[in-house]
């Protein structure tokens, strides 16, 4: 099977139905904890407010320990092949490639289970690298669980170079690998 024909799109109303279906099926855009029920509740309560919140650059984010931290500037995209396939996001601090300790990497992604192992994540990561470059990033950091062979392959396919390992990630409790990718 060849590389899928996908695009990265800014979240919008036309894909909310398939986004909601993915949440109902148990998919979560957060790879650290399952937020599918909370997201679905917010989406169903007020779809327009859900989109505003999803795209809003202000405010804070809740960390795994329940504390909050300032939300970094970001770009979020839904992966689209005619229907919703997953999400990929880019977090950054203007003027630097450094990230605060509470941010695991510049790029995070999650593909719906029924589209995995088809090249969607590999292609989406390739498509977000020029976005990172346009934000002034010459390289991005990407992390994954040490046991996540599929994600390691995605990162390596996009030129990832291993830069370290965290023996016990504070969010997951599992070993995490850190990579850098030139944009």
C-alpha positions in Angstrom: 0.0 0.0 0.0 1.4 3.4 -0.9 1.5 6.6 1.1 -2.1 7.7 1.9 -3.5 10.9 0.3 -4.0 13.0 3.4 -4.1 16.6 4.2 -3.7 18.6 7.5 -6.7 20.8 8.0 -7.5 23.3 10.7 -10.3 21.7 12.8 -13.7 22.7 11.4 -17.4 21.9 11.6 -17.5 19.7 8.5 -15.4 17.0 10.3 -17.0 17.3 13.7 -19.3 14.3 13.0 -16.4 12.0 12.2 -14.4 13.5 15.1 -17.3 12.7 17.5 -17.6 9.2 16.0 -13.9 8.6 16.8 -14.4 9.8 20.3 -17.4 7.5 20.7 -15.3 4.6 19.5 -12.9 5.2 22.4 -10.1 7.1 20.5 -8.5 9.9 22.5 -6.5 12.8 21.0 -4.4 12.8 24.2 -1.9 10.0 24.2 -1.2 10.3 28.0 -4.7 9.9 29.3 -8.1 9.2 27.8 -10.0 12.4 27.4 -12.6 11.0 24.9 -15.6 11.3 27.2 -14.8 14.9 28.2 -14.2 15.9 24.6 -17.4 14.3 23.4 -19.4 16.0 26.2 -18.0 19.4 25.3 -18.5 18.9 21.6 -22.1 17.8 22.0 -22.9 20.6 24.4 -21.8 23.4 22.0 -19.9 22.5 18.8 -18.9 26.1 18.1 -17.5 26.6 21.6 -15.7 23.3 21.4 -13.9 24.5 18.2 -13.1 27.9 19.7 -11.6 26.2 22.8 -9.7 23.7 20.7 -8.2 26.5 18.6 -7.8 29.1 21.4 -4.3 30.2 22.1 -4.9 31.7 25.5 -5.3 30.1 28.9 -3.8 27.1 30.6 -3.4 23.4 30.2 -4.1 20.8 32.9 -1.1 18.6 33.6 -1.3 14.9 34.7 -0.8 15.8 38.3 -3.8 18.2 38.3 -1.8 21.4 38.2 -2.0 23.9 35.4 0.6 25.5 33.2 0.5 28.3 30.6 -0.7 27.1 27.2 2.1 27.5 24.7 1.5 28.9 21.2 0.5 25.9 18.9 -0.9 24.8 15.6 -3.3 22.0 15.6 -4.4 20.0 12.6 -6.8 17.3 11.9 -5.6 14.6 9.6 -8.1 14.2 6.7 -8.4 11.7 3.9 -12.0 12.6 3.3 -12.9 11.8 6.8 -11.3 12.5 10.2 -8.2 10.3 10.7 -6.5 11.7 13.7 -4.8 14.8 15.1 -1.3 16.3 14.9 -0.1 19.4 16.8 2.9 21.6 17.0 3.8 23.4 20.2 6.5 26.1 20.3 7.9 29.1 22.1 8.5 32.0 19.7 12.2 32.8 19.2 13.6 29.5 20.7 13.6 25.8 20.1 13.5 25.2 23.9 10.4 24.0 25.6 9.3 24.1 29.2 9.8 20.9 31.3 6.1 20.1 31.2 6.0 19.9 27.4 7.2 16.5 26.1 8.0 17.7 22.6 7.2 20.1 19.8 5.0 17.6 17.9 2.4 15.2 19.2 0.0 13.0 17.1 -2.7 10.4 17.5 -4.3 8.4 14.7 -7.7 6.7 15.0 -7.2 2.9 15.5 -8.8 1.9 12.2 -6.3 4.0 10.2 -3.2 2.9 12.0 -0.3 1.1 10.3 -1.1 2.7 6.9 1.4 5.5 6.9 -0.9 8.3 8.1 1.3 9.3 11.1 4.4 9.2 8.9 2.8 11.4 6.3 1.3 13.8 8.8 4.6 14.2 10.6 6.2 15.0 7.2 3.5 17.5 6.4 3.9 19.4 9.8 7.7 19.9 9.4 7.3 22.8 7.0 4.8 24.4 9.4 7.5 24.1 12.1 10.1 25.7 9.8 7.7 28.5 9.1 7.4 29.1 12.9 11.2 29.6 13.0 12.1 26.0 14.2 15.2 24.5 12.4 14.5 21.3 14.3 11.7 19.8 16.5 11.7 17.4 19.3 9.4 14.4 19.3 9.0 11.8 22.1 7.4 8.4 22.3 7.2 5.5 24.7 10.3 3.3 24.4 7.9 0.3 23.7 6.0 2.1 20.9 7.7 0.5 17.9 5.1 2.1 15.5 5.8 5.6 16.7 9.6 5.0 16.6 9.3 4.0 13.0 7.2 7.1 12.2 9.9 9.3 13.8 12.8 7.5 12.2 11.1 7.6 8.7 11.1 11.4 9.0 14.8 11.7 9.9 14.5 11.5 13.6 17.8 11.2 15.5 17.7 9.7 19.0 19.0 12.2 21.6 18.1 10.5 24.9 15.9 8.4 27.0 14.0 9.2 30.1 13.9 6.1 32.3 10.5 7.0 33.8 8.3 9.6 32.2 6.5 11.6 34.9 3.2 11.5 32.8 3.2 7.8 32.0 5.6 6.1 34.3 7.2 4.4 31.3 10.5 4.9 29.6 10.4 7.6 26.9 12.7 8.1 23.9 13.5 11.7 22.7 14.3 12.5 19.1 15.2 15.5 17.1 14.1 16.0 13.5 15.5 18.7 11.2 12.7 20.7 9.6 
